[in-house]
Amino acid sequence: MIHPLTYIHPDSKIGPNVKIDPFTTIHKNVEIGEGTWIGSNVTIMEGARIGKHCKIFPGSVISAIPQDLKFRGEDTLAIIGDHTTIRECVTINRGTADRNRTQIGDHCHIMAYSHIAHDCIVGNHCIFSNNTTLAGHINVGDYVILAGLTAVQQFVRIGSHSFVTGGSLVRKDVPPYVKGAREPLSYVGVNSVGLKRRGYSIEKINHILDIYRILFVRGYNTSKALSIIETEIPVSDERDEIITFVRETGRGIMKGYVSRQHNEDIS
């Protein structure tokens, strides 16, 4: 059902069973997948590609041009995956010539007043709480949770299954499977609660903990820690993912954190 008080550009492509509430504007060169609901007063601008069975709440603006002074009007996209929810007043800008797209994966939940800037690539099953802000060119893995009022600096990478606590300023890369907190953002343990919810065994979580004790807790520099991890920790997909992530960092990884009462026992 498309309300008669909605404006839809004739060049846009609207899938079957899409519901669009009144006072919403759909610009040209927009595609919206089957079964998606778009609330009132939403603006979907040129270059939007919205998947199936999404929910977009009132006041959101999808695929506005980048807030980047280098942008010269090139044809770029803002891609939203299937089954993704975008809450009130979220803004998602389309890409620039750097990546030609901003992309949000499937089954994500982007809460109210969040902003995702140009050329960000966000994985599947991510949750961004209220007022989360991503600057340009950020990579976010799968199953990442960013708590409310988190602000991420441009070009940062956030690894899969990580959790960043509310009010954080993320200036460095956040490796996979960890919890980040404090100021400056620091390692405060492995995201064991999230991993358990996703079916990781206690043995697998302890394996990841062993890696991060070497990397963050024992006081080694990064190159020494990686050497020890490769020598002492059994080969696994998780070990190789962590090693590759750290070695490929451009901005450096977040700090380790050790306190007198620090305890990483997942039990």
C-alpha positions in Angstrom: 0.0 0.0 0.0 1.4 3.4 -1.1 -0.4 6.4 0.5 -1.6 9.0 -2.1 0.2 11.7 -0.2 3.6 10.1 -0.9 5.7 11.4 -3.8 7.5 8.6 -5.8 9.7 9.6 -8.8 8.5 7.7 -11.9 12.1 6.3 -12.5 12.2 4.6 -9.1 11.6 0.8 -8.7 9.3 -0.3 -5.9 8.9 -4.0 -5.2 5.7 -5.9 -4.4 4.0 -5.5 -1.1 5.9 -2.3 -0.2 4.1 0.0 2.2 4.9 3.7 2.2 3.3 6.0 4.6 2.2 9.7 3.8 4.5 12.6 3.3 7.5 10.5 2.3 9.6 11.4 -0.8 11.2 8.8 -3.0 13.7 10.4 -5.5 14.8 9.0 -8.9 17.3 6.1 -9.2 15.9 4.4 -6.1 15.1 0.7 -5.7 13.1 -0.7 -2.8 12.7 -4.4 -2.2 9.7 -6.6 -1.6 7.8 -6.2 1.7 9.6 -3.2 3.0 7.8 -0.6 5.2 8.7 3.0 5.0 7.2 5.4 7.6 6.0 8.9 7.2 8.3 11.9 6.5 11.1 9.7 5.2 13.3 11.0 2.4 15.0 8.5 0.2 17.3 10.1 -2.3 19.1 9.2 -5.5 21.2 6.1 -5.4 19.4 4.3 -2.6 19.2 0.5 -2.9 17.0 -0.8 -0.1 16.5 -4.6 0.4 13.6 -6.8 1.2 11.5 -6.6 4.4 13.3 -3.6 5.8 11.7 -1.1 8.2 12.5 2.6 7.9 11.0 4.8 10.6 9.8 8.4 10.3 12.3 11.2 9.8 15.1 9.2 8.3 17.1 10.4 5.3 18.7 7.7 3.2 21.3 8.3 0.4 21.8 12.1 0.8 25.0 13.3 -0.9 28.1 12.9 1.2 29.2 15.7 3.7 32.6 15.6 2.0 33.9 18.7 0.3 35.8 16.5 -2.2 32.5 15.1 -3.5 31.9 16.2 -7.1 28.5 14.7 -7.8 29.6 11.3 -9.0 27.1 8.5 -9.3 27.3 6.5 -6.1 25.0 4.3 -4.0 23.7 3.8 -0.5 22.9 0.1 -0.1 20.7 -1.3 2.7 20.5 -5.1 3.1 17.5 -7.3 3.7 15.6 -7.4 7.0 17.4 -4.3 8.3 15.6 -1.8 10.6 16.4 1.9 10.5 14.9 3.9 13.4 13.8 7.5 13.6 15.9 10.3 12.2 18.8 8.1 11.1 20.9 9.6 8.3 22.9 7.4 5.9 24.9 9.2 3.1 25.8 7.6 -0.2 29.4 7.0 -1.2 32.1 9.0 -2.9 34.5 8.0 -5.7 36.6 6.3 -3.1 34.4 3.2 -2.7 31.4 4.3 -4.8 29.0 3.1 -2.1 28.0 3.1 1.5 26.7 -0.3 2.5 24.7 -1.7 5.5 24.3 -5.5 5.7 21.4 -7.8 6.4 19.5 -8.0 9.7 21.0 -4.8 11.1 19.3 -2.6 13.7 20.3 1.1 13.4 18.7 3.0 16.3 17.4 6.6 16.4 19.5 9.6 15.5 22.5 7.5 14.3 24.6 8.8 11.4 26.5 6.6 8.9 28.7 8.7 6.6 30.0 8.1 3.1 31.9 5.0 2.1 31.2 3.1 5.3 30.9 -0.7 4.9 28.9 -2.4 7.7 28.5 -6.1 8.0 25.5 -8.3 8.9 23.6 -8.5 12.2 25.1 -5.3 13.6 23.4 -3.1 16.3 24.1 0.6 16.5 22.4 2.2 19.6 21.0 5.7 19.7 23.2 8.5 18.5 26.0 6.3 17.1 28.1 8.3 14.7 30.3 6.8 12.0 32.6 9.1 10.1 33.6 8.3 6.5 35.5 5.2 5.2 34.8 3.0 8.2 34.7 -0.8 8.0 32.5 -2.7 10.5 32.4 -6.5 10.7 29.5 -8.8 11.4 27.7 -8.9 14.8 29.2 -5.7 16.0 27.4 -3.8 18.8 28.1 -0.1 19.3 26.4 1.2 22.4 24.7 4.7 22.5 26.7 7.9 21.8 29.6 6.0 20.3 31.6 8.1 17.8 34.0 6.4 15.4 36.8 8.3 13.6 37.2 8.0 9.8 39.1 5.0 8.3 38.8 3.0 11.5 38.0 -0.7 11.3 35.9 -2.6 13.9 36.3 -6.4 13.9 33.4 -8.9 13.9 31.7 -9.8 17.2 33.2 -6.9 19.1 31.3 -4.7 21.6 32.0 -1.0 22.2 30.6 0.5 25.4 28.4 3.7 25.3 29.9 7.1 25.0 33.1 5.8 23.5 35.4 7.7 21.2 36.9 5.2 18.7 40.1 6.5 17.3 42.0 3.2 16.7 41.0 -0.1 15.2 39.0 -2.5 17.4 40.0 -6.2 16.8 37.4 -8.9 16.5 35.8 -10.6 19.5 36.7 -8.0 22.1 35.0 -5.5 24.4 36.3 -1.9 24.2 35.7 0.7 27.0 37.3 3.6 28.9 39.1 6.7 27.6 41.2 6.3 25.6 39.4 3.3 24.3 41.0 0.1 25.7 40.7 -3.6 25.8 38.6 -4.7 28.8 38.1 -8.3 27.9 36.6 -10.6 25.3 32.9 -10.3 24.3 32.1 -13.6 25.9 28.4 -12.9 26.5 27.9 -12.1 22.8 29.9 -15.1 21.7 28.0 -17.5 24.0 24.7 -16.2 22.5 26.0 -17.0 19.0 26.9 -20.6 19.9 30.6 -20.3 20.7 31.8 -23.0 23.1 33.6 -22.2 26.4 36.7 -23.9 24.9 36.6 -21.6 21.8 36.1 -18.5 24.0 39.0 -19.5 26.2 41.1 -20.0 23.1 40.3 -16.4 22.0 41.1 -15.2 25.6 44.5 -16.8 25.5 45.3 -14.8 22.3 44.2 -11.5 23.8 46.1 -12.1 27.1 49.3 -12.2 25.0 48.3 -9.3 22.8 46.9 -6.9 25.4 47.6 -8.0 29.0 51.2 -9.2 29.3 52.8 -6.0 28.2 54.5 -7.1 25.0 54.8 -4.8 22.0 52.5 -5.8 19.1 55.1 -7.4 16.9 56.5 -9.5 19.8 52.9 -10.5 20.9 52.1 -11.6 17.3 55.2 -13.7 17.2 54.3 -15.4 20.5 50.7 -16.0 19.4 51.9 -17.7 16.2 54.3 -19.9 18.1 52.3 -20.8 21.2 48.6 -20.7 20.2 47.1 -23.6 18.2 46.0 -22.7 14.6 42.4 -21.8 14.3 40.2 -19.6 12.1 39.9 -17.1 15.1 43.6 -17.0 15.7 44.3 -16.3 12.0 41.6 -13.7 11.8 43.0 -11.8 14.8 46.6 -12.0 13.5 45.5 -10.8 10.0 43.4 -7.9 11.4 46.2 -6.6 13.6 48.9 -6.9 10.9 46.7 -5.0 8.4 45.8 -2.1 10.7 46.5 1.3 9.3 45.7 3.4 12.3 47.0 1.0 14.9 44.8 -1.0 17.4 43.3 0.2 20.6 45.2 0.1 23.8 45.5 -2.8 26.2 44.3 -2.2 29.7 45.5 -3.9 32.9 44.2 -3.1 36.4 45.1 -4.7 39.7 41.7 -6.3 39.9 41.6 -7.2 36.2 39.9 -10.6 35.8 39.1 -12.2 32.4 37.5 -15.4 33.8 34.4 -15.9 31.6 32.7 -18.0 34.3 
